[in-house]
Amino acid sequence: MPDLDTDAVRLEHDGDVARIVLTTPERRNALSVATSTGIMDAVDALEGTDVGAVVIEGEGPAFCAGGDVEAMIERQESDVALDDSVRHIIQETGRAIARVAKCEFPTIAKVDGPAFGAGGNLAIACDVQLMSESATIGFGFRNVGLAVDSGTSYLLPQLVGDNVARELVFTGEQVEGKRAVDLGLANHVYPDDEFEEEAEALIATIAEGPSAALRTSKRLMRLGPDATLQAAIENEAGAQAAIFDSADHAEGVEAFREKREPEFEGR
């Protein structure tokens, strides 16, 4: 599988797991244009592979501190028209988050530190969010005098409902682990000293699954909300028929008969 290493993002592989690591801790892994481009390039590089899961994480004490405020200040001081420069940065950030949301593989946000603003969107664009006890996630655009961007108005209400989304945006609250789980912003929160072990155990469970079947399930669940029940059933029937003859299904049936754990190969 291909690797990628830029000044802002590193793509690495660990068995069935691909990791997209944000590598600008000095800027708290802010979503600069370089970081956004690196994320998109990393996701694109995974197309056609048989990876089992994609993990997004940040180096250093932050997951992702949102938009690159320093870059915006630099743009303010440049000769480029302000509305054009801001639009360019926000569009690139939004494109990266959309690319993560549309990724065909199961995606996991490994949040060990603040996920702020667009960084919160990067986390909730993933399929599963894992947080350490000291991590936070929030959409505090108001705290810097800005409206929401990078997909907040689409992603956040879908995850937590309209009223909760409005409160989180209007207050700018940085939500800690247990409350994040209660609101539906995260799947699990683990004690700091157990975070690595617990998070990696769940990541392994997902990555070692029948990857073709899980990718198909993800695609079906993405289609589900916009389909009628009957259309969803028809979509599932067609997908199931296509995957029924797979080696992983045969292995799953055999393992069930033999009362053992299946050993899937992603086929």
C-alpha positions in Angstrom: 0.0 0.0 0.0 1.3 3.5 -0.8 2.7 5.8 1.9 2.7 9.5 2.0 4.7 12.0 4.1 4.4 15.7 3.6 5.2 18.7 5.9 1.7 18.5 7.4 0.4 14.9 7.0 1.8 11.4 7.2 0.0 8.3 5.9 1.4 5.1 7.4 0.2 1.5 7.5 0.1 -0.9 10.4 -1.2 -4.2 9.2 -4.9 -3.8 8.2 -4.9 -0.2 9.6 -4.1 2.9 7.7 -3.2 6.0 9.8 -3.6 9.6 8.6 -1.5 11.5 11.1 -1.6 15.3 11.3 2.0 16.4 11.9 2.1 20.1 12.8 1.9 20.0 16.6 3.5 23.5 16.8 0.2 24.8 15.2 -1.9 22.3 17.1 -2.5 20.4 13.9 -4.6 23.2 12.5 -6.3 22.6 9.1 -4.0 24.7 7.0 -4.3 24.4 3.2 -1.3 22.1 3.3 -2.9 19.9 6.0 -6.2 19.8 4.1 -4.5 18.9 0.9 -2.5 16.2 2.7 -5.6 14.7 4.1 -7.2 14.5 0.7 -4.1 13.1 -0.9 -3.9 10.4 1.8 -7.5 9.3 1.4 -7.1 9.3 -2.4 -3.9 7.1 -2.0 -6.0 4.5 -0.2 -8.4 3.9 -3.1 -8.2 0.5 -4.5 -6.5 -1.0 -1.5 -7.8 -3.6 0.9 -7.2 -1.6 4.1 -9.6 -2.6 6.9 -9.9 0.8 8.7 -8.6 4.3 8.5 -7.6 6.1 11.7 -7.2 9.9 11.8 -5.1 11.3 14.7 -2.9 14.2 15.6 0.7 14.4 16.8 1.3 16.2 20.1 -1.2 17.4 22.6 -4.0 18.4 20.2 -6.1 16.3 17.8 -6.9 19.3 15.6 -7.3 23.0 16.6 -9.5 23.8 13.7 -8.9 26.4 11.0 -5.4 27.9 10.6 -6.0 31.3 12.3 -2.4 32.3 11.7 -2.8 31.8 7.9 -6.0 33.9 8.0 -4.1 36.7 9.7 -1.3 36.5 7.1 -4.0 36.7 4.4 -5.5 39.8 6.1 -2.1 41.4 5.8 -1.5 40.5 2.2 -2.6 42.2 -1.0 -5.1 39.4 -1.8 -8.8 40.4 -1.4 -9.9 39.2 2.0 -13.1 37.5 0.9 -11.2 35.6 -1.8 -8.5 34.5 0.6 -10.8 33.4 3.4 -13.1 31.6 0.9 -10.1 29.7 -0.5 -9.0 28.5 3.0 -12.5 27.5 4.1 -13.2 25.7 0.8 -10.0 23.7 1.1 -10.8 22.8 4.7 -14.4 21.8 3.7 -13.1 19.7 0.8 -10.8 17.7 3.1 -13.6 17.1 5.6 -16.0 16.0 2.8 -13.4 13.7 1.5 -13.1 12.0 4.9 -16.9 11.8 5.2 -17.1 10.1 1.8 -14.2 7.7 2.4 -15.2 4.2 1.4 -13.4 2.6 4.4 -14.5 2.6 8.0 -12.9 5.7 9.5 -12.0 6.3 13.2 -11.2 9.6 14.8 -8.7 9.0 17.6 -9.1 12.1 19.7 -6.5 12.6 22.4 -6.6 16.3 23.0 -8.8 19.2 21.8 -10.8 18.9 18.6 -11.9 22.5 18.0 -14.1 24.1 15.3 -13.2 22.5 12.0 -11.2 20.0 14.0 -14.4 19.0 15.6 -15.9 18.5 12.1 -12.9 16.4 11.1 -13.7 14.1 14.0 -17.4 13.8 13.4 -16.9 13.3 9.7 -15.4 9.9 10.7 -17.6 6.9 11.3 -16.4 6.3 14.9 -15.0 8.7 17.5 -12.8 7.6 20.3 -11.8 10.1 23.0 -9.5 10.1 25.9 -10.9 11.4 29.2 -9.0 14.7 28.9 -9.9 15.3 25.3 -12.6 17.8 24.2 -14.6 18.4 21.1 -16.4 21.6 20.2 -17.6 24.0 17.5 -16.6 27.3 19.1 -16.5 29.4 15.9 -18.3 32.1 18.0 -15.2 32.3 20.2 -13.3 33.9 17.4 -16.2 35.9 16.1 -17.0 33.6 13.2 -20.0 31.7 11.8 -19.8 27.9 11.4 -18.0 26.5 8.4 -16.4 23.4 7.0 -19.6 21.4 7.2 -20.8 22.1 10.7 -24.3 23.0 9.5 -24.6 19.7 7.8 -22.7 17.2 10.0 -23.5 18.4 13.5 -27.3 18.4 13.4 -27.3 14.9 11.8 -25.3 13.6 14.6 -26.8 15.3 17.7 -30.1 16.8 16.5 -31.0 20.3 15.6 -31.5 21.7 19.1 -28.3 20.3 20.6 -26.4 21.4 17.6 -27.6 25.0 18.0 -26.7 25.0 21.6 -23.2 23.8 21.0 -22.7 26.4 18.2 -24.3 29.3 20.2 -22.3 28.6 23.4 -19.0 27.4 21.8 -18.8 24.7 24.5 -15.8 22.4 24.4 -17.5 19.1 25.3 -15.6 16.6 27.5 -15.6 12.9 27.1 -18.6 11.6 29.0 -20.9 14.4 27.9 -19.6 13.9 24.3 -20.7 10.2 24.5 -24.1 11.2 26.0 -24.7 13.7 23.3 -23.7 11.3 20.5 -20.5 13.2 19.6 -18.3 10.2 20.5 -18.7 6.5 20.7 -16.3 5.9 23.7 -14.3 7.8 26.2 -11.4 6.0 27.9 -9.2 7.0 30.9 -6.1 8.8 29.7 -3.8 6.0 31.0 -5.9 3.4 29.1 -6.7 5.3 26.0 -4.0 3.8 23.7 -4.8 0.2 24.7 -8.5 0.5 24.6 -8.7 2.6 21.4 -6.3 0.3 19.6 -8.3 -2.8 20.6 -11.5 -1.4 19.1 -9.5 -0.2 16.0 -8.2 -3.8 15.6 -11.7 -5.3 15.9 -12.9 -3.1 13.1 -9.8 -3.4 10.9 -9.7 -7.2 11.2 -13.3 -7.6 10.0 -14.6 -8.6 6.6 -13.5 -5.4 4.9 -15.5 -5.7 1.7 -18.7 -6.5 3.7 -18.0 -3.5 6.0 -17.4 -1.1 3.1 -20.7 -2.3 1.6 -22.5 -1.8 4.9 -21.1 1.7 5.1 -22.3 2.5 1.6 -25.8 1.2 2.4 -26.0 3.1 5.6 -25.0 6.3 3.8 -27.8 5.7 1.3 -30.4 4.7 3.9 -31.6 8.1 5.3 -32.5 9.4 1.8 -34.2 6.2 0.8 -37.7 4.8 1.6 -37.7 1.6 3.7 -38.6 -0.5 0.6 -35.8 1.1 -1.4 -33.3 0.4 1.4 -34.4 -3.2 1.5 -33.9 -3.5 -2.2 -30.5 -1.9 -2.0 -29.5 -4.3 0.7 -30.8 -7.3 -1.2 -28.8 -6.4 -4.3 -25.6 -5.7 -2.2 -26.0 -8.9 -0.3 -26.4 -11.0 -3.4 -23.2 -9.5 -4.8 -21.2 -10.3 -1.7 -22.8 -13.6 -0.8 -20.2 -15.5 -2.8 -17.2 -13.9 -1.1 -14.4 -15.8 0.6 -15.0 -13.9 3.8 -18.7 -15.0 3.9 -17.6 -18.6 3.4 -15.0 -18.2 6.2 -17.6 -16.7 8.5 -20.0 -19.6 7.9 -17.2 -22.1 8.4 -16.0 -20.4 11.6 -19.6 -20.3 12.9 -19.9 -24.1 12.3 -16.6 -24.8 14.0 -17.3 -22.4 16.9 -14.2 -20.4 16.4 -13.3 -16.8 15.6 -13.3 -16.1 11.8 -10.1 -15.1 10.1 -11.2 -12.7 7.4 -9.0 -11.7 4.5 -11.0 -8.9 3.0 -12.3 -10.9 0.0 
